Every structure is written in C-alpha cells, then in structure tokens.
Amino acid sequence: MSVTKVELPDEQEDERIIRWRLSELTRAGYDWAASMSLAARTDIDLHLATSLLDKGCPPPTALRILL
C-alpha cells in the first residue's frame, strides 16, 4: 500500500498571493479597505473584481456584487 503525501500551502506563499491581490485590486480602483476585504477572500475571482470596475461599475456596487 502506498502512502499519499499531502502538502499544505506554504503560509508565506499565501501571504504573497494576498499582497499581490491587494495591489491589483487597489490599482484597479478599490479603496484600501475594500481591497483588503477582497484580497483576503481568495474564493472571489480577481479578474471578475477588476473587470467590474473596468466596465464602469462603481466600487461600492462591485463590492456588494462580489461579497
């Protein structure tokens, strides 16, 4: 019988991903608080979040849609 090794995500990698998402969301036009909320929710599609603003959706409305 073989044993399957499961690797857990590295915490530092998770932090880098959240920082990158925060940067992208801020650059897209979300304020810091909204960017932080969205960046921490890795289940929320980053491209959808930025696309909503690109298409003219106001950040508060986009935030309500995404959350």
mmCIF file of the N, C-alpha and C atoms, coordinates in Angstrom:
data_MODEL
# 
_entry.id   MODEL 
# 
loop_
_atom_site.group_PDB 
_atom_site.id 
_atom_site.type_symbol 
_atom_site.label_atom_id 
_atom_site.label_alt_id 
_atom_site.label_comp_id 
_atom_site.label_asym_id 
_atom_site.label_entity_id 
_atom_site.label_seq_id 
_atom_site.pdbx_PDB_ins_code 
_atom_site.Cartn_x 
_atom_site.Cartn_y 
_atom_site.Cartn_z 
_atom_site.occupancy 
_atom_site.B_iso_or_equiv 
_atom_site.pdbx_formal_charge 
_atom_site.auth_seq_id 
_atom_site.auth_comp_id 
_atom_site.auth_asym_id 
_atom_site.auth_atom_id 
_atom_site.pdbx_PDB_model_num 
ATOM 1   N N  . MET A 1 1  ? 0.852   -1.166 0.000   1.00 0.00 ? 1  MET A N  1 
ATOM 2   C CA . MET A 1 1  ? 0.000   0.000  0.000   1.00 0.00 ? 1  MET A CA 1 
ATOM 3   C C  . MET A 1 1  ? 0.903   1.235  0.000   1.00 0.00 ? 1  MET A C  1 
ATOM 4   N N  . SER A 1 2  ? 0.615   2.172  -0.872  1.00 0.00 ? 2  SER A N  1 
ATOM 5   C CA . SER A 1 2  ? 1.416   3.387  -0.908  1.00 0.00 ? 2  SER A CA 1 
ATOM 6   C C  . SER A 1 2  ? 0.729   4.475  -0.089  1.00 0.00 ? 2  SER A C  1 
ATOM 7   N N  . VAL A 1 3  ? 1.534   5.366  0.411   1.00 0.00 ? 3  VAL A N  1 
ATOM 8   C CA . VAL A 1 3  ? 1.028   6.472  1.214   1.00 0.00 ? 3  VAL A CA 1 
ATOM 9   C C  . VAL A 1 3  ? 1.088   7.730  0.359   1.00 0.00 ? 3  VAL A C  1 
ATOM 10  N N  . THR A 1 4  ? -0.013  8.445  0.308   1.00 0.00 ? 4  THR A N  1 
ATOM 11  C CA . THR A 1 4  ? -0.060  9.688  -0.444  1.00 0.00 ? 4  THR A CA 1 
ATOM 12  C C  . THR A 1 4  ? 0.347   10.828 0.468   1.00 0.00 ? 4  THR A C  1 
ATOM 13  N N  . LYS A 1 5  ? 1.310   11.587 0.006   1.00 0.00 ? 5  LYS A N  1 
ATOM 14  C CA . LYS A 1 5  ? 1.773   12.729 0.789   1.00 0.00 ? 5  LYS A CA 1 
ATOM 15  C C  . LYS A 1 5  ? 0.990   13.965 0.351   1.00 0.00 ? 5  LYS A C  1 
ATOM 16  N N  . VAL A 1 6  ? 0.387   14.630 1.307   1.00 0.00 ? 6  VAL A N  1 
ATOM 17  C CA . VAL A 1 6  ? -0.376  15.839 1.030   1.00 0.00 ? 6  VAL A CA 1 
ATOM 18  C C  . VAL A 1 6  ? 0.438   17.019 1.526   1.00 0.00 ? 6  VAL A C  1 
ATOM 19  N N  . GLU A 1 7  ? 0.666   17.962 0.625   1.00 0.00 ? 7  GLU A N  1 
ATOM 20  C CA . GLU A 1 7  ? 1.411   19.151 1.022   1.00 0.00 ? 7  GLU A CA 1 
ATOM 21  C C  . GLU A 1 7  ? 0.439   20.292 1.264   1.00 0.00 ? 7  GLU A C  1 
ATOM 22  N N  . LEU A 1 8  ? 0.599   20.938 2.380   1.00 0.00 ? 8  LEU A N  1 
ATOM 23  C CA . LEU A 1 8  ? -0.224  22.090 2.704   1.00 0.00 ? 8  LEU A CA 1 
ATOM 24  C C  . LEU A 1 8  ? 0.412   23.330 2.096   1.00 0.00 ? 8  LEU A C  1 
ATOM 25  N N  . PRO A 1 9  ? -0.412  24.293 1.677   1.00 0.00 ? 9  PRO A N  1 
ATOM 26  C CA . PRO A 1 9  ? 0.154   25.512 1.109   1.00 0.00 ? 9  PRO A CA 1 
ATOM 27  C C  . PRO A 1 9  ? 1.059   26.209 2.115   1.00 0.00 ? 9  PRO A C  1 
ATOM 28  N N  . ASP A 1 10 ? 2.135   26.728 1.619   1.00 0.00 ? 10 ASP A N  1 
ATOM 29  C CA . ASP A 1 10 ? 3.077   27.464 2.443   1.00 0.00 ? 10 ASP A CA 1 
ATOM 30  C C  . ASP A 1 10 ? 2.443   28.789 2.867   1.00 0.00 ? 10 ASP A C  1 
ATOM 31  N N  . GLU A 1 11 ? 2.515   29.106 4.151   1.00 0.00 ? 11 GLU A N  1 
ATOM 32  C CA . GLU A 1 11 ? 1.910   30.349 4.645   1.00 0.00 ? 11 GLU A CA 1 
ATOM 33  C C  . GLU A 1 11 ? 2.521   31.569 3.980   1.00 0.00 ? 11 GLU A C  1 
ATOM 34  N N  . GLN A 1 12 ? 3.822   31.534 3.732   1.00 0.00 ? 12 GLN A N  1 
ATOM 35  C CA . GLN A 1 12 ? 4.458   32.673 3.077   1.00 0.00 ? 12 GLN A CA 1 
ATOM 36  C C  . GLN A 1 12 ? 3.908   32.854 1.668   1.00 0.00 ? 12 GLN A C  1 
ATOM 37  N N  . GLU A 1 13 ? 3.660   31.763 0.984   1.00 0.00 ? 13 GLU A N  1 
ATOM 38  C CA . GLU A 1 13 ? 3.082   31.838 -0.360  1.00 0.00 ? 13 GLU A CA 1 
ATOM 39  C C  . GLU A 1 13 ? 1.676   32.435 -0.290  1.00 0.00 ? 13 GLU A C  1 
ATOM 40  N N  . ASP A 1 14 ? 0.891   32.031 0.691   1.00 0.00 ? 14 ASP A N  1 
ATOM 41  C CA . ASP A 1 14 ? -0.450  32.598 0.872   1.00 0.00 ? 14 ASP A CA 1 
ATOM 42  C C  . ASP A 1 14 ? -0.375  34.103 1.097   1.00 0.00 ? 14 ASP A C  1 
ATOM 43  N N  . GLU A 1 15 ? 0.582   34.532 1.912   1.00 0.00 ? 15 GLU A N  1 
ATOM 44  C CA . GLU A 1 15 ? 0.749   35.961 2.184   1.00 0.00 ? 15 GLU A CA 1 
ATOM 45  C C  . GLU A 1 15 ? 1.144   36.714 0.923   1.00 0.00 ? 15 GLU A C  1 
ATOM 46  N N  . ARG A 1 16 ? 2.031   36.128 0.117   1.00 0.00 ? 16 ARG A N  1 
ATOM 47  C CA . ARG A 1 16 ? 2.437   36.770 -1.141  1.00 0.00 ? 16 ARG A CA 1 
ATOM 48  C C  . ARG A 1 16 ? 1.249   36.905 -2.086  1.00 0.00 ? 16 ARG A C  1 
ATOM 49  N N  . ILE A 1 17 ? 0.417   35.897 -2.134  1.00 0.00 ? 17 ILE A N  1 
ATOM 50  C CA . ILE A 1 17 ? -0.758  35.944 -3.008  1.00 0.00 ? 17 ILE A CA 1 
ATOM 51  C C  . ILE A 1 17 ? -1.713  37.039 -2.549  1.00 0.00 ? 17 ILE A C  1 
ATOM 52  N N  . ILE A 1 18 ? -1.940  37.135 -1.264  1.00 0.00 ? 18 ILE A N  1 
ATOM 53  C CA . ILE A 1 18 ? -2.845  38.167 -0.746  1.00 0.00 ? 18 ILE A CA 1 
ATOM 54  C C  . ILE A 1 18 ? -2.276  39.557 -0.999  1.00 0.00 ? 18 ILE A C  1 
ATOM 55  N N  . ARG A 1 19 ? -0.969  39.735 -0.806  1.00 0.00 ? 19 ARG A N  1 
ATOM 56  C CA . ARG A 1 19 ? -0.355  41.046 -1.086  1.00 0.00 ? 19 ARG A CA 1 
ATOM 57  C C  . ARG A 1 19 ? -0.490  41.405 -2.564  1.00 0.00 ? 19 ARG A C  1 
ATOM 58  N N  . TRP A 1 20 ? -0.278  40.410 -3.433  1.00 0.00 ? 20 TRP A N  1 
ATOM 59  C CA . TRP A 1 20 ? -0.402  40.654 -4.872  1.00 0.00 ? 20 TRP A CA 1 
ATOM 60  C C  . TRP A 1 20 ? -1.846  41.026 -5.219  1.00 0.00 ? 20 TRP A C  1 
ATOM 61  N N  . ARG A 1 21 ? -2.806  40.279 -4.661  1.00 0.00 ? 21 ARG A N  1 
ATOM 62  C CA . ARG A 1 21 ? -4.213  40.581 -4.914  1.00 0.00 ? 21 ARG A CA 1 
ATOM 63  C C  . ARG A 1 21 ? -4.563  41.983 -4.404  1.00 0.00 ? 21 ARG A C  1 
ATOM 64  N N  . LEU A 1 22 ? -4.060  42.339 -3.229  1.00 0.00 ? 22 LEU A N  1 
ATOM 65  C CA . LEU A 1 22 ? -4.297  43.669 -2.666  1.00 0.00 ? 22 LEU A CA 1 
ATOM 66  C C  . LEU A 1 22 ? -3.786  44.752 -3.614  1.00 0.00 ? 22 LEU A C  1 
ATOM 67  N N  . SER A 1 23 ? -2.594  44.559 -4.129  1.00 0.00 ? 23 SER A N  1 
ATOM 68  C CA . SER A 1 23 ? -2.003  45.520 -5.064  1.00 0.00 ? 23 SER A CA 1 
ATOM 69  C C  . SER A 1 23 ? -2.841  45.652 -6.333  1.00 0.00 ? 23 SER A C  1 
ATOM 70  N N  . GLU A 1 24 ? -3.254  44.529 -6.891  1.00 0.00 ? 24 GLU A N  1 
ATOM 71  C CA . GLU A 1 24 ? -4.048  44.546 -8.124  1.00 0.00 ? 24 GLU A CA 1 
ATOM 72  C C  . GLU A 1 24 ? -5.408  45.208 -7.907  1.00 0.00 ? 24 GLU A C  1 
ATOM 73  N N  . LEU A 1 25 ? -6.031  44.924 -6.797  1.00 0.00 ? 25 LEU A N  1 
ATOM 74  C CA . LEU A 1 25 ? -7.348  45.495 -6.512  1.00 0.00 ? 25 LEU A CA 1 
ATOM 75  C C  . LEU A 1 25 ? -7.262  46.995 -6.262  1.00 0.00 ? 25 LEU A C  1 
ATOM 76  N N  . THR A 1 26 ? -6.225  47.423 -5.569  1.00 0.00 ? 26 THR A N  1 
ATOM 77  C CA . THR A 1 26 ? -6.024  48.854 -5.329  1.00 0.00 ? 26 THR A CA 1 
ATOM 78  C C  . THR A 1 26 ? -5.747  49.569 -6.647  1.00 0.00 ? 26 THR A C  1 
ATOM 79  N N  . ARG A 1 27 ? -4.904  48.972 -7.460  1.00 0.00 ? 27 ARG A N  1 
ATOM 80  C CA . ARG A 1 27 ? -4.581  49.550 -8.770  1.00 0.00 ? 27 ARG A CA 1 
ATOM 81  C C  . ARG A 1 27 ? -5.836  49.653 -9.639  1.00 0.00 ? 27 ARG A C  1 
ATOM 82  N N  . ALA A 1 28 ? -6.742  48.700 -9.497  1.00 0.00 ? 28 ALA A N  1 
ATOM 83  C CA . ALA A 1 28 ? -7.971  48.697 -10.299 1.00 0.00 ? 28 ALA A CA 1 
ATOM 84  C C  . ALA A 1 28 ? -8.929  49.813 -9.890  1.00 0.00 ? 28 ALA A C  1 
ATOM 85  N N  . GLY A 1 29 ? -8.814  50.284 -8.622  1.00 0.00 ? 29 GLY A N  1 
ATOM 86  C CA . GLY A 1 29 ? -9.669  51.386 -8.199  1.00 0.00 ? 29 GLY A CA 1 
ATOM 87  C C  . GLY A 1 29 ? -10.433 51.190 -6.907  1.00 0.00 ? 29 GLY A C  1 
ATOM 88  N N  . TYR A 1 30 ? -10.268 50.038 -6.272  1.00 0.00 ? 30 TYR A N  1 
ATOM 89  C CA . TYR A 1 30 ? -10.901 49.833 -4.966  1.00 0.00 ? 30 TYR A CA 1 
ATOM 90  C C  . TYR A 1 30 ? -10.110 50.588 -3.908  1.00 0.00 ? 30 TYR A C  1 
ATOM 91  N N  . ASP A 1 31 ? -10.804 51.103 -2.879  1.00 0.00 ? 31 ASP A N  1 
ATOM 92  C CA . ASP A 1 31 ? -10.080 51.731 -1.776  1.00 0.00 ? 31 ASP A CA 1 
ATOM 93  C C  . ASP A 1 31 ? -9.404  50.636 -0.949  1.00 0.00 ? 31 ASP A C  1 
ATOM 94  N N  . TRP A 1 32 ? -8.571  51.066 -0.007  1.00 0.00 ? 32 TRP A N  1 
ATOM 95  C CA . TRP A 1 32 ? -7.755  50.099 0.734   1.00 0.00 ? 32 TRP A CA 1 
ATOM 96  C C  . TRP A 1 32 ? -8.609  49.086 1.488   1.00 0.00 ? 32 TRP A C  1 
ATOM 97  N N  . ALA A 1 33 ? -9.662  49.549 2.157   1.00 0.00 ? 33 ALA A N  1 
ATOM 98  C CA . ALA A 1 33 ? -10.498 48.637 2.954   1.00 0.00 ? 33 ALA A CA 1 
ATOM 99  C C  . ALA A 1 33 ? -11.186 47.601 2.062   1.00 0.00 ? 33 ALA A C  1 
ATOM 100 N N  . ALA A 1 34 ? -11.733 48.050 0.943   1.00 0.00 ? 34 ALA A N  1 
ATOM 101 C CA . ALA A 1 34 ? -12.390 47.117 0.021   1.00 0.00 ? 34 ALA A CA 1 
ATOM 102 C C  . ALA A 1 34 ? -11.371 46.155 -0.576  1.00 0.00 ? 34 ALA A C  1 
ATOM 103 N N  . SER A 1 35 ? -10.207 46.684 -0.942  1.00 0.00 ? 35 SER A N  1 
ATOM 104 C CA . SER A 1 35 ? -9.147  45.836 -1.499  1.00 0.00 ? 35 SER A CA 1 
ATOM 105 C C  . SER A 1 35 ? -8.734  44.767 -0.507  1.00 0.00 ? 35 SER A C  1 
ATOM 106 N N  . MET A 1 36 ? -8.604  45.146 0.748   1.00 0.00 ? 36 MET A N  1 
ATOM 107 C CA . MET A 1 36 ? -8.209  44.191 1.782   1.00 0.00 ? 36 MET A CA 1 
ATOM 108 C C  . MET A 1 36 ? -9.269  43.109 1.947   1.00 0.00 ? 36 MET A C  1 
ATOM 109 N N  . SER A 1 37 ? -10.539 43.513 1.959   1.00 0.00 ? 37 SER A N  1 
ATOM 110 C CA . SER A 1 37 ? -11.632 42.539 2.096   1.00 0.00 ? 37 SER A CA 1 
ATOM 111 C C  . SER A 1 37 ? -11.632 41.545 0.945   1.00 0.00 ? 37 SER A C  1 
ATOM 112 N N  . LEU A 1 38 ? -11.456 42.050 -0.264  1.00 0.00 ? 38 LEU A N  1 
ATOM 113 C CA . LEU A 1 38 ? -11.475 41.181 -1.437  1.00 0.00 ? 38 LEU A CA 1 
ATOM 114 C C  . LEU A 1 38 ? -10.204 40.347 -1.554  1.00 0.00 ? 38 LEU A C  1 
ATOM 115 N N  . ALA A 1 39 ? -9.068  40.928 -1.217  1.00 0.00 ? 39 ALA A N  1 
ATOM 116 C CA . ALA A 1 39 ? -7.792  40.211 -1.337  1.00 0.00 ? 39 ALA A CA 1 
ATOM 117 C C  . ALA A 1 39 ? -7.753  38.995 -0.427  1.00 0.00 ? 39 ALA A C  1 
ATOM 118 N N  . ALA A 1 40 ? -8.311  39.131 0.753   1.00 0.00 ? 40 ALA A N  1 
ATOM 119 C CA . ALA A 1 40 ? -8.302  38.026 1.716   1.00 0.00 ? 40 ALA A CA 1 
ATOM 120 C C  . ALA A 1 40 ? -9.254  36.906 1.317   1.00 0.00 ? 40 ALA A C  1 
ATOM 121 N N  . ARG A 1 41 ? -10.224 37.212 0.481   1.00 0.00 ? 41 ARG A N  1 
ATOM 122 C CA . ARG A 1 41 ? -11.207 36.215 0.029   1.00 0.00 ? 41 ARG A CA 1 
ATOM 123 C C  . ARG A 1 41 ? -10.730 35.614 -1.284  1.00 0.00 ? 41 ARG A C  1 
ATOM 124 N N  . THR A 1 42 ? -9.870  34.622 -1.193  1.00 0.00 ? 42 THR A N  1 
ATOM 125 C CA . THR A 1 42 ? -9.312  34.029 -2.409  1.00 0.00 ? 42 THR A CA 1 
ATOM 126 C C  . THR A 1 42 ? -10.346 33.231 -3.200  1.00 0.00 ? 42 THR A C  1 
ATOM 127 N N  . ASP A 1 43 ? -11.531 33.054 -2.637  1.00 0.00 ? 43 ASP A N  1 
ATOM 128 C CA . ASP A 1 43 ? -12.605 32.404 -3.388  1.00 0.00 ? 43 ASP A CA 1 
ATOM 129 C C  . ASP A 1 43 ? -13.274 33.371 -4.361  1.00 0.00 ? 43 ASP A C  1 
ATOM 130 N N  . ILE A 1 44 ? -12.973 34.667 -4.231  1.00 0.00 ? 44 ILE A N  1 
ATOM 131 C CA . ILE A 1 44 ? -13.529 35.677 -5.133  1.00 0.00 ? 44 ILE A CA 1 
ATOM 132 C C  . ILE A 1 44 ? -12.564 35.855 -6.298  1.00 0.00 ? 44 ILE A C  1 
ATOM 133 N N  . ASP A 1 45 ? -13.080 35.745 -7.507  1.00 0.00 ? 45 ASP A N  1 
ATOM 134 C CA . ASP A 1 45 ? -12.274 35.836 -8.716  1.00 0.00 ? 45 ASP A CA 1 
ATOM 135 C C  . ASP A 1 45 ? -11.706 37.249 -8.880  1.00 0.00 ? 45 ASP A C  1 
ATOM 136 N N  . LEU A 1 46 ? -10.388 37.351 -8.894  1.00 0.00 ? 46 LEU A N  1 
ATOM 137 C CA . LEU A 1 46 ? -9.714  38.644 -9.023  1.00 0.00 ? 46 LEU A CA 1 
ATOM 138 C C  . LEU A 1 46 ? -10.050 39.305 -10.356 1.00 0.00 ? 46 LEU A C  1 
ATOM 139 N N  . HIS A 1 47 ? -10.076 38.523 -11.417 1.00 0.00 ? 47 HIS A N  1 
ATOM 140 C CA . HIS A 1 47 ? -10.354 39.090 -12.732 1.00 0.00 ? 47 HIS A CA 1 
ATOM 141 C C  . HIS A 1 47 ? -11.780 39.631 -12.821 1.00 0.00 ? 47 HIS A C  1 
ATOM 142 N N  . LEU A 1 48 ? -12.713 38.967 -12.189 1.00 0.00 ? 48 LEU A N  1 
ATOM 143 C CA . LEU A 1 48 ? -14.079 39.477 -12.148 1.00 0.00 ? 48 LEU A CA 1 
ATOM 144 C C  . LEU A 1 48 ? -14.123 40.786 -11.362 1.00 0.00 ? 48 LEU A C  1 
ATOM 145 N N  . ALA A 1 49 ? -13.427 40.828 -10.244 1.00 0.00 ? 49 ALA A N  1 
ATOM 146 C CA . ALA A 1 49 ? -13.418 42.027 -9.399  1.00 0.00 ? 49 ALA A CA 1 
ATOM 147 C C  . ALA A 1 49 ? -12.857 43.231 -10.147 1.00 0.00 ? 49 ALA A C  1 
ATOM 148 N N  . THR A 1 50 ? -11.772 43.043 -10.883 1.00 0.00 ? 50 THR A N  1 
ATOM 149 C CA . THR A 1 50 ? -11.184 44.164 -11.623 1.00 0.00 ? 50 THR A CA 1 
ATOM 150 C C  . THR A 1 50 ? -12.003 44.481 -12.873 1.00 0.00 ? 50 THR A C  1 
ATOM 151 N N  . SER A 1 51 ? -12.577 43.464 -13.488 1.00 0.00 ? 51 SER A N  1 
ATOM 152 C CA . SER A 1 51 ? -13.378 43.654 -14.697 1.00 0.00 ? 51 SER A CA 1 
ATOM 153 C C  . SER A 1 51 ? -14.623 44.498 -14.425 1.00 0.00 ? 51 SER A C  1 
ATOM 154 N N  . LEU A 1 52 ? -15.233 44.300 -13.272 1.00 0.00 ? 52 LEU A N  1 
ATOM 155 C CA . LEU A 1 52 ? -16.412 45.101 -12.934 1.00 0.00 ? 52 LEU A CA 1 
ATOM 156 C C  . LEU A 1 52 ? -16.078 46.590 -12.954 1.00 0.00 ? 52 LEU A C  1 
ATOM 157 N N  . LEU A 1 53 ? -14.928 46.962 -12.395 1.00 0.00 ? 53 LEU A N  1 
ATOM 158 C CA . LEU A 1 53 ? -14.534 48.371 -12.388 1.00 0.00 ? 53 LEU A CA 1 
ATOM 159 C C  . LEU A 1 53 ? -14.157 48.838 -13.784 1.00 0.00 ? 53 LEU A C  1 
ATOM 160 N N  . ASP A 1 54 ? -13.474 47.984 -14.543 1.00 0.00 ? 54 ASP A N  1 
ATOM 161 C CA . ASP A 1 54 ? -13.096 48.331 -15.919 1.00 0.00 ? 54 ASP A CA 1 
ATOM 162 C C  . ASP A 1 54 ? -14.318 48.647 -16.771 1.00 0.00 ? 54 ASP A C  1 
ATOM 163 N N  . LYS A 1 55 ? -15.428 47.999 -16.467 1.00 0.00 ? 55 LYS A N  1 
ATOM 164 C CA . LYS A 1 55 ? -16.657 48.189 -17.243 1.00 0.00 ? 55 LYS A CA 1 
ATOM 165 C C  . LYS A 1 55 ? -17.517 49.330 -16.708 1.00 0.00 ? 55 LYS A C  1 
ATOM 166 N N  . GLY A 1 56 ? -17.003 50.061 -15.699 1.00 0.00 ? 56 GLY A N  1 
ATOM 167 C CA . GLY A 1 56 ? -17.703 51.236 -15.201 1.00 0.00 ? 56 GLY A CA 1 
ATOM 168 C C  . GLY A 1 56 ? -18.535 51.044 -13.951 1.00 0.00 ? 56 GLY A C  1 
ATOM 169 N N  . CYS A 1 57 ? -18.490 49.875 -13.371 1.00 0.00 ? 57 CYS A N  1 
ATOM 170 C CA . CYS A 1 57 ? -19.239 49.629 -12.141 1.00 0.00 ? 57 CYS A CA 1 
ATOM 171 C C  . CYS A 1 57 ? -18.571 50.397 -10.994 1.00 0.00 ? 57 CYS A C  1 
ATOM 172 N N  . PRO A 1 58 ? -19.325 51.177 -10.230 1.00 0.00 ? 58 PRO A N  1 
ATOM 173 C CA . PRO A 1 58 ? -18.732 51.878 -9.092  1.00 0.00 ? 58 PRO A CA 1 
ATOM 174 C C  . PRO A 1 58 ? -18.219 50.869 -8.051  1.00 0.00 ? 58 PRO A C  1 
ATOM 175 N N  . PRO A 1 59 ? -17.089 51.172 -7.415  1.00 0.00 ? 59 PRO A N  1 
ATOM 176 C CA . PRO A 1 59 ? -16.523 50.232 -6.438  1.00 0.00 ? 59 PRO A CA 1 
ATOM 177 C C  . PRO A 1 59 ? -17.495 49.756 -5.358  1.00 0.00 ? 59 PRO A C  1 
ATOM 178 N N  . PRO A 1 60 ? -18.323 50.636 -4.763  1.00 0.00 ? 60 PRO A N  1 
ATOM 179 C CA . PRO A 1 60 ? -19.247 50.122 -3.737  1.00 0.00 ? 60 PRO A CA 1 
ATOM 180 C C  . PRO A 1 60 ? -20.241 49.095 -4.295  1.00 0.00 ? 60 PRO A C  1 
ATOM 181 N N  . THR A 1 61 ? -20.697 49.317 -5.518  1.00 0.00 ? 61 THR A N  1 
ATOM 182 C CA . THR A 1 61 ? -21.624 48.373 -6.148  1.00 0.00 ? 61 THR A CA 1 
ATOM 183 C C  . THR A 1 61 ? -20.915 47.064 -6.462  1.00 0.00 ? 61 THR A C  1 
ATOM 184 N N  . ALA A 1 62 ? -19.704 47.165 -7.004  1.00 0.00 ? 62 ALA A N  1 
ATOM 185 C CA . ALA A 1 62 ? -18.923 45.961 -7.312  1.00 0.00 ? 62 ALA A CA 1 
ATOM 186 C C  . ALA A 1 62 ? -18.679 45.150 -6.043  1.00 0.00 ? 62 ALA A C  1 
ATOM 187 N N  . LEU A 1 63 ? -18.383 45.831 -4.969  1.00 0.00 ? 63 LEU A N  1 
ATOM 188 C CA . LEU A 1 63 ? -18.138 45.149 -3.700  1.00 0.00 ? 63 LEU A CA 1 
ATOM 189 C C  . LEU A 1 63 ? -19.386 44.397 -3.237  1.00 0.00 ? 63 LEU A C  1 
ATOM 190 N N  . ARG A 1 64 ? -20.554 45.024 -3.380  1.00 0.00 ? 64 ARG A N  1 
ATOM 191 C CA . ARG A 1 64 ? -21.801 44.348 -2.998  1.00 0.00 ? 64 ARG A CA 1 
ATOM 192 C C  . ARG A 1 64 ? -22.059 43.130 -3.886  1.00 0.00 ? 64 ARG A C  1 
ATOM 193 N N  . ILE A 1 65 ? -21.751 43.234 -5.157  1.00 0.00 ? 65 ILE A N  1 
ATOM 194 C CA . ILE A 1 65 ? -21.931 42.102 -6.073  1.00 0.00 ? 65 ILE A CA 1 
ATOM 195 C C  . ILE A 1 65 ? -21.015 40.954 -5.670  1.00 0.00 ? 65 ILE A C  1 
ATOM 196 N N  . LEU A 1 66 ? -19.768 41.271 -5.381  1.00 0.00 ? 66 LEU A N  1 
ATOM 197 C CA . LEU A 1 66 ? -18.761 40.243 -5.115  1.00 0.00 ? 66 LEU A CA 1 
ATOM 198 C C  . LEU A 1 66 ? -18.915 39.589 -3.748  1.00 0.00 ? 66 LEU A C  1 
ATOM 199 N N  . LEU A 1 67 ? -19.343 40.368 -2.764  1.00 0.00 ? 67 LEU A N  1 
ATOM 200 C CA . LEU A 1 67 ? -19.468 39.811 -1.417  1.00 0.00 ? 67 LEU A CA 1 
ATOM 201 C C  . LEU A 1 67 ? -20.874 39.311 -1.188  1.00 0.00 ? 67 LEU A C  1 
# 
